[in-house]
């Protein structure tokens, strides 16, 4: 795992490769340098996407390889803010995506994003 990616917070792998696909576990807004959660939906969305970039880098890939994401939001009212930030990370070849409001997320985060990438 790249030293820029946060450590898994449970008994799971950050990535698993199956054939030509890379399955990335859900990322939350933990700053990998401090281990602390960043605050607010804007900062968390940016950190989640940076963490996803780092996890993909550990497999020699970039966000350009992502074909599908699932976004979990604590508050669907954060959709517009998340969407604006998300669009700055996925500018070309935008992946398919689902966005779901959930009642709670690990470490009381406001957002979690998982991804599937192609090698």
C-alpha positions as CSV (number, residue, x, y, z in Angstrom):
1,X,0.0,0.0,0.0
2,X,1.2,3.5,-0.8
3,X,2.4,5.4,2.2
4,X,0.1,8.2,1.0
5,X,-3.0,6.0,1.5
6,X,-4.6,5.6,4.9
7,X,-4.5,2.3,6.6
8,X,-7.6,0.1,6.5
9,X,-9.7,0.6,9.7
10,X,-10.8,-3.0,9.8
11,X,-10.0,-6.5,8.6
12,X,-10.1,-5.8,4.9
13,X,-7.9,-5.0,2.0
14,X,-7.8,-1.5,0.5
15,X,-7.7,-3.2,-3.0
16,X,-8.2,-6.6,-4.5
17,X,-7.4,-7.4,-8.1
18,X,-9.6,-9.9,-10.0
19,X,-8.6,-10.3,-13.6
20,X,-8.4,-6.9,-15.2
21,X,-10.4,-5.2,-12.4
22,X,-9.2,-3.4,-9.3
23,X,-11.8,-3.3,-6.5
24,X,-11.1,-0.4,-4.1
25,X,-12.6,-0.5,-0.6
26,X,-14.6,2.5,0.5
27,X,-12.5,5.5,1.4
28,X,-13.3,8.0,4.1
29,X,-11.9,11.4,5.0
30,X,-9.0,10.3,7.1
31,X,-5.8,12.2,6.6
32,X,-3.2,9.5,6.2
33,X,-0.4,11.6,7.8
34,X,-2.3,12.3,11.0
35,X,-4.8,9.5,11.2
36,X,-7.5,12.1,12.0
37,X,-10.7,12.8,10.2
38,X,-10.9,16.1,8.3
39,X,-13.9,18.2,9.0
40,X,-16.8,19.3,6.8
41,X,-18.3,17.8,3.6
42,X,-16.0,19.8,1.4
43,X,-12.7,18.8,3.1
44,X,-13.9,15.2,3.5
45,X,-14.9,14.8,-0.1
46,X,-11.5,16.1,-1.2
47,X,-9.7,13.8,1.2
48,X,-11.7,10.8,0.2
49,X,-10.8,11.3,-3.4
50,X,-7.2,11.9,-2.6
51,X,-7.2,8.7,-0.6
52,X,-8.8,6.9,-3.5
53,X,-6.0,8.3,-5.8
54,X,-3.4,6.9,-3.4
55,X,-5.0,3.5,-3.1
56,X,-5.1,3.3,-6.9
57,X,-1.5,4.5,-7.2
58,X,-0.5,1.5,-5.0
59,X,-1.8,-0.6,-8.0
60,X,0.0,1.6,-10.6
61,X,-3.3,3.3,-11.6
62,X,-4.9,6.7,-11.6
63,X,-8.5,7.9,-11.3
64,X,-8.6,7.7,-15.1
65,X,-8.9,3.9,-14.7
66,X,-12.0,4.1,-12.6
67,X,-15.1,2.7,-14.3
68,X,-17.6,2.7,-11.4
69,X,-18.0,4.5,-8.1
70,X,-20.5,4.2,-5.3
71,X,-20.8,7.3,-3.1
72,X,-22.4,7.0,0.3
73,X,-23.6,10.3,1.9
74,X,-24.7,10.8,5.5
75,X,-26.9,13.7,4.2
76,X,-28.2,13.7,0.7
77,X,-28.4,17.5,1.1
78,X,-24.6,17.4,0.6
79,X,-25.1,16.0,-2.9
80,X,-24.5,19.3,-4.7
81,X,-21.3,20.1,-2.8
82,X,-20.0,16.6,-3.2
83,X,-20.9,16.6,-6.9
84,X,-19.0,19.9,-7.6
85,X,-15.8,18.6,-5.9
86,X,-16.2,15.1,-7.5
87,X,-16.3,16.7,-10.9
88,X,-12.9,18.3,-10.4
89,X,-11.3,14.9,-9.8
90,X,-13.2,13.1,-12.7
91,X,-12.8,15.4,-15.6
92,X,-12.4,13.0,-18.5
93,X,-13.9,9.5,-19.0
94,X,-16.3,10.0,-16.1
95,X,-17.1,6.7,-14.3
96,X,-20.6,5.3,-13.9
97,X,-21.8,6.2,-10.4
98,X,-24.5,5.5,-7.8
99,X,-25.0,7.9,-4.8
100,X,-26.9,6.7,-1.8
101,X,-27.9,8.3,1.5
102,X,-27.1,6.2,4.5
103,X,-28.0,6.5,8.2
104,X,-24.4,6.3,9.5
105,X,-20.8,5.7,8.3
106,X,-17.6,4.6,10.1
107,X,-15.9,7.2,12.3
108,X,-19.0,9.4,11.9
109,X,-17.7,10.5,8.4
110,X,-20.1,12.4,6.1
111,X,-19.0,10.6,2.9
112,X,-17.5,7.3,1.8
113,X,-16.6,6.4,-1.8
114,X,-15.7,2.9,-3.2
115,X,-14.5,2.3,-6.7
116,X,-13.9,-0.3,-9.4
117,X,-11.1,0.4,-11.8
118,X,-9.9,-1.3,-15.0
119,X,-6.2,-2.2,-15.4
